[in-house]
Amino acid sequence: MRAKKIIRIQIRSVDEALEDFVSTAESIKSGQKIQREAGVYFASLEAFRKAITPKRMQLLHAIRTEKPSSLNELAKLLNRDIKNVSDDVIFLEQIGLVDRKRYDNKTAPRSAYDEMQVKIAI
């Protein structure tokens, strides 16, 4: 049984992100090893809500559970227009939540992760 692949999604201000960047750069400069962390970051809760909409969450779930063999199959599963599904898959791929595998003139979307953990700074 394979381990769950989990992505951390963080909502933090630009200032906090810059502080983290500077701290990491200083650690590298002083010769410290840095542990690489995979994640997706948003500057606000509103930005997160615009990016991870209910339809995109439904799409992510369908990709993970149904493992469609093409974007057309995914669109049919969700009863959505292929253009909108394709746009959502491309967006989710750009932010690192979906992969696309090409074979036999088809594009099969694959979930890059099994689970998302959302962390919101207050």
Contacts in CASP RR format, 6 or more apart in sequence:
PFRMAT RR
TARGET T0000
AUTHOR 0000-0000-0000
METHOD contacts of the structure
MODEL  1
MRAKKIIRIQIRSVDEALEDFVSTAESIKSGQKIQREAGVYFASLEAFRK
AITPKRMQLLHAIRTEKPSSLNELAKLLNRDIKNVSDDVIFLEQIGLVDR
KRYDNKTAPRSAYDEMQVKIAI
4 114 0 8 1.000
4 115 0 8 1.000
5 112 0 8 1.000
5 113 0 8 1.000
5 114 0 8 1.000
5 115 0 8 1.000
6 113 0 8 1.000
6 114 0 8 1.000
6 115 0 8 1.000
6 116 0 8 1.000
6 117 0 8 1.000
7 38 0 8 1.000
7 39 0 8 1.000
7 40 0 8 1.000
7 96 0 8 1.000
7 97 0 8 1.000
7 112 0 8 1.000
7 113 0 8 1.000
7 115 0 8 1.000
7 116 0 8 1.000
7 117 0 8 1.000
8 37 0 8 1.000
8 38 0 8 1.000
8 39 0 8 1.000
8 40 0 8 1.000
8 116 0 8 1.000
8 117 0 8 1.000
8 119 0 8 1.000
9 39 0 8 1.000
9 40 0 8 1.000
9 41 0 8 1.000
9 42 0 8 1.000
9 48 0 8 1.000
9 52 0 8 1.000
9 116 0 8 1.000
9 117 0 8 1.000
9 118 0 8 1.000
9 119 0 8 1.000
10 39 0 8 1.000
10 40 0 8 1.000
10 41 0 8 1.000
10 42 0 8 1.000
10 118 0 8 1.000
10 119 0 8 1.000
10 120 0 8 1.000
10 121 0 8 1.000
11 41 0 8 1.000
11 42 0 8 1.000
11 43 0 8 1.000
11 44 0 8 1.000
11 45 0 8 1.000
11 47 0 8 1.000
11 48 0 8 1.000
11 118 0 8 1.000
11 119 0 8 1.000
11 120 0 8 1.000
11 121 0 8 1.000
12 41 0 8 1.000
12 42 0 8 1.000
12 43 0 8 1.000
12 121 0 8 1.000
13 43 0 8 1.000
13 44 0 8 1.000
13 121 0 8 1.000
14 43 0 8 1.000
16 121 0 8 1.000
17 41 0 8 1.000
17 43 0 8 1.000
24 34 0 8 1.000
27 34 0 8 1.000
28 34 0 8 1.000
40 95 0 8 1.000
40 96 0 8 1.000
40 97 0 8 1.000
42 48 0 8 1.000
42 51 0 8 1.000
45 120 0 8 1.000
48 118 0 8 1.000
51 91 0 8 1.000
51 95 0 8 1.000
55 80 0 8 1.000
55 88 0 8 1.000
56 88 0 8 1.000
56 91 0 8 1.000
56 92 0 8 1.000
58 78 0 8 1.000
59 74 0 8 1.000
59 78 0 8 1.000
59 85 0 8 1.000
59 88 0 8 1.000
59 89 0 8 1.000
59 92 0 8 1.000
60 92 0 8 1.000
60 97 0 8 1.000
60 98 0 8 1.000
60 111 0 8 1.000
62 68 0 8 1.000
62 74 0 8 1.000
62 77 0 8 1.000
62 78 0 8 1.000
63 74 0 8 1.000
63 98 0 8 1.000
63 109 0 8 1.000
63 110 0 8 1.000
63 111 0 8 1.000
64 111 0 8 1.000
64 114 0 8 1.000
66 74 0 8 1.000
66 77 0 8 1.000
67 108 0 8 1.000
67 110 0 8 1.000
68 74 0 8 1.000
68 77 0 8 1.000
68 108 0 8 1.000
68 109 0 8 1.000
69 106 0 8 1.000
69 108 0 8 1.000
70 106 0 8 1.000
70 107 0 8 1.000
70 108 0 8 1.000
71 82 0 8 1.000
71 85 0 8 1.000
71 86 0 8 1.000
71 89 0 8 1.000
71 106 0 8 1.000
71 107 0 8 1.000
71 109 0 8 1.000
72 82 0 8 1.000
74 85 0 8 1.000
74 89 0 8 1.000
74 109 0 8 1.000
75 81 0 8 1.000
75 82 0 8 1.000
75 84 0 8 1.000
75 85 0 8 1.000
75 86 0 8 1.000
78 85 0 8 1.000
89 98 0 8 1.000
89 100 0 8 1.000
89 109 0 8 1.000
92 98 0 8 1.000
93 99 0 8 1.000
93 100 0 8 1.000
96 112 0 8 1.000
97 111 0 8 1.000
97 112 0 8 1.000
97 113 0 8 1.000
97 116 0 8 1.000
98 109 0 8 1.000
98 110 0 8 1.000
98 111 0 8 1.000
98 112 0 8 1.000
99 109 0 8 1.000
99 110 0 8 1.000
99 111 0 8 1.000
99 112 0 8 1.000
100 107 0 8 1.000
100 108 0 8 1.000
100 109 0 8 1.000
100 110 0 8 1.000
101 107 0 8 1.000
101 108 0 8 1.000
101 110 0 8 1.000
102 108 0 8 1.000
END
